[in-house]
Amino acid sequence: MNETAATTEPWFVPLAADRREGPRLLFFPHAGGGPASLTGLAEALAEAAPEISPWAVSLPGRQGRINEPPRADLRRLLEEVDGQLEPLLEHPCVLFGYCGGALLAYLVARRMNDLGHPPVRLIVCSAPAPDLGLYPRRLHLLPGGEFWAEVLAQGGVPPELAERQELRPLFEPAIRADFALLADYRHEPVAPLSCPVTLLYGESDTGLHLGQLLGWRRQTAAGFTARSLPCSHWPAEEVPELLARTVAEEFGVAEEPRRSDHREG
C-alpha cells in the first residue's frame, strides 16, 4: 500500500463523547501514540475544565487507523495534514504537543500561522525546542532488539508501554515511523509564531536540559511561559489531574492561576 494512499478515516477525532462546542484543545500524542493514549488526560481535563472540547490527531498506523501504513516522511505527512486543517480554522484552538508530538504540533501551528489563523496558544510538554532537539538520526533503522533497547534506554515511550513486552510488535511500526519523522526534521530559521507558547516539563526529567526546553521562547513573538511539574518526563501518566489543571490555566479558563516558573511577554 502506498504511504499516502487515500483514506476516509478522520485525522482529528473528538475525545469527549458529547462533542461539546467549546473552544478546542487538540492533542498531539507521544511517539507511537494515538488518541487513546491521552484518554486519561482528556478525562482529567473534563473535570478541570468541562467547557473545553478535547480532540486528538489520529495518525495512520495506530489504533483506529492501524491498517494504514504509518507515515515516515515528514514533508509528505505535513502535506497531508495541510489538507485537513480547515476544521481547525473554524474554532478557537489550542494545540498541545506531548513529547515527540510537540514537533508536529509546532509545525502545524506554523502552517496555521502562515494561513493567517494561528492557534490561540501552543502548549508543548516534555520536548526540546525545535532548533535544539538532539533527534536520533538512525534509531528507526536499528533491528528489533537493538531498536527496543535504545528506545527504552532513552525513555522514548511511557513506562506502562515499556513494561508490556507482548504489545511491542503491535506498536513498533508506528514508533519506528515517528522516530523516522523526528530524524527527518532539519530546523530552518523562520519568523516566530504570532501566538503565545507555553512550555510544561517535569522537574525530575533527566533526559532534557533546561536550555533545550527554554529555547522555545525564541519560537514566539507573543509571550512565553514555562512551568515545571512534580514528575519525570511523563506528566500525562504520572500527574494527569495536575497536568489537566495546568493546561486549563494556560487555556485561560481556570479560576486561580498556579505557580509559573517563568513568563515573558
N, C-alpha and C positions, 0 to 999 in steps of 0.2 A: 504493500500500500504506500502511495506517495505521502511524504511527510506532511504536505499541505493539502491533502485530499479534502474535498468539501464535506462539511458536516452540518447537521441541523441542530446539534446539541448547543445549548447556550454557553457562552463564555463567562457570563456573570450571573450568579444564582443567589436568590434570597436565602438567608439563614434563619429567618423568622417565618413561621407558618402563616401568620396573618398578613404578610406582605404590607406592613404598615407604611403609610405615605409620608413619614417624616423625612428629615434630611438623611442622606445615605452615608454609611461608613463602609467602604469597600476594602476587604481584607485581601492581601497577597500572602499566601502561606509560605512556610519554610520550604527548603529544597525537598522535593518529593512529595510534598503535602498537597492535599486538595481541600475543598470546602469543609469536609467533615473534621479535618484536623483542628479547626478553630471553632467547633461547635460549643465546647466548654466555655471559651471566652465570649462567644456570642450570647450564651445563656446568662453569664455573669453580667454582660452589658445590658441585657433585658431587665435585670434587677436594678442596675445602677442608673440607667437612662432609657426607660421604655419608649421614649419618643423617637429614638434613633432607629433607623432601618438598617440592619446589618446585612451586607451582601459579601460575596467572595468571588474571586476569579476562579474559574474552573478550567484548568489547562488540560489539553489532551494527554492521555496515557495514565490517568489515575482516577480512581473512584467512579463517578458516573460516566467518565469518558475512557475507561480502562481499555476498551477495544480499539482505540485510536492510537496511532504511533505518537509517542511523546516528541515534542519539538526540541531539537538540539542546535538549531541555527538561530541565533539571536535576531539577526536582521529580518529573517523571514517571519519569525514569531511576531515581531513588532509590526510588520506589515499586516499580518492577520488581525492583530489586536486593533490596529487603526480602523479596520472595517467594522469594529464592534463598539467604537467609542461613542456613537451618537446617543445611546441611552444614558451615558454618564454625563452628557452635557445638558440634559433636561432637568436635573435636580441638583441642588447644592450637595456637594460630595466631598468627603474627607477620605483620603487614601491612607491605608495603614499597611506598611511593608514589614514583614516579620522575618528576621534573619536573612536567608538568601532571597526571599521575596521582596526585600527592600529595594534592591536594584531595579527590578521590574516595575515596582510602584513608582520609583523615581523617574524611570524612562517614560512611563505612561503619563505622569504628571507633566513632564517636559512637553510631550505631544499635546496634551490638553492646553498647556500654556501657550504653545505655538499657534493653536487654533483660536486663541483669544478667550478660552473658557477654562482658566486654571482651576484646580480644585480649591476648596475653601482652605484646606491645610493638608500638608503631607506629614504623616507620622511614621517615623522609622524606628524599629526596635531591634536591638542586638545586631547591628550591622555597621560596618565601616563606611565612611564617606566614599562615594564612587571613585574619586581620584586617589584614594589611599587604600583601597581594598587589595590585599595580597591574595588574589584569586588563584587557586591551584590550576595550573595550565594543563596538566596531564592526568589528573586524578581520574577523570571519567574513562580513561583509556586502559587503566590497570585491569588485570584479570581478577576474577571474582573474589578470591581470598584476600589478595593484596588490596583490592578496592575497599572491601569492608574493614579491613584492619586500619587503613588510612582514614576512612570516614569516621570510624569510632575514635581513633587517636585524636582527630581534630575536633571531635564533638559536633560533627556535621549533621546529626539527626537527634531528635529528642530522646531522652533516656528510655521511655517506655518502648519506642520502636527499636532502639539499640538492643534491648533485652529480649525482644521477641524474634529469635533467630528463624523460627519457622515462617515468618512473614517476609523475610528478606527477599526471596525470589519474586514476590508479588510487587514489592516496592522498588526493587533495584533498577528497572528500566527508567522509571521516572526520576529517581535520584541521580542516576548517571546523566540523563538528559539535562537536568537542572544544573549540575556541575559543569556540563559542556557549555551551557548558556553563559555561566559566570566566566568560564575560560575564554569565551568568545568576545568578552567585553574589553574594549580599549577606550579609555576615557579621552574625550576631546573637550577642550575648554569651550564653554558656551556661556551665554548670559544667564545669570542666576534666575531662579524661579520668582514669579511675582506673587506667590502665596507663602505664608509662614511655614517653617519646618520645625517639627518637634522631634527630638531625639529621646528615646527611652532606652535605658540599659541597666543591666544587673550590676550591683555593687561588687559582687564576687565573681564576675565574668573574667576568667583568666586568659581567655582566647583573644581578647581585643584590647588594644592600648587606648588610653583616653584620648591621645592625639588623633588616632584614626576615627574615633567617634565624634569628637568636637569639630572635625573637618567638615561636617555637614553645615556648619554655619556659613561656609562660603557658597553654598548652593541656593541661598535665598537672599532676596533684597527686601523681604517683607517681615523680618523678625524671626529670631531663632530662640528656641527653648530647649534646654537639656535637663532631664530628670532621671535620677537614679532610683532603682527599686531594690528592696532587700532580697535578692535572689542571685542566681547564676545567669547563664546565657539564655535560659528558657523560662521567662516570666509567665507566659501563657499557660504553661504546665505547672509551675511551682506556686505562683501567686495570681491566679486568674481573676479573683474578685478585686484585688488591689489594682491590677493592670486595667481592668474594666473601668474602675472608678477614675483612674488617672486619664484614660482615654476620654472618658466623658467630660472631665475637667478641661482637657485640651480642646475638645469639641465645642466647649462653651456652654454646656447645659447643666453642669454640676453646680450645686448651690454654694459650696465652700471650697475654694481652691486650696490645695495642699502644697507642701514644700516644693519649691522649684530650685534646682541647684544653680541654674544659670539661665538668664534671659537677656536677649538683645532685641533692639528694635521696639 
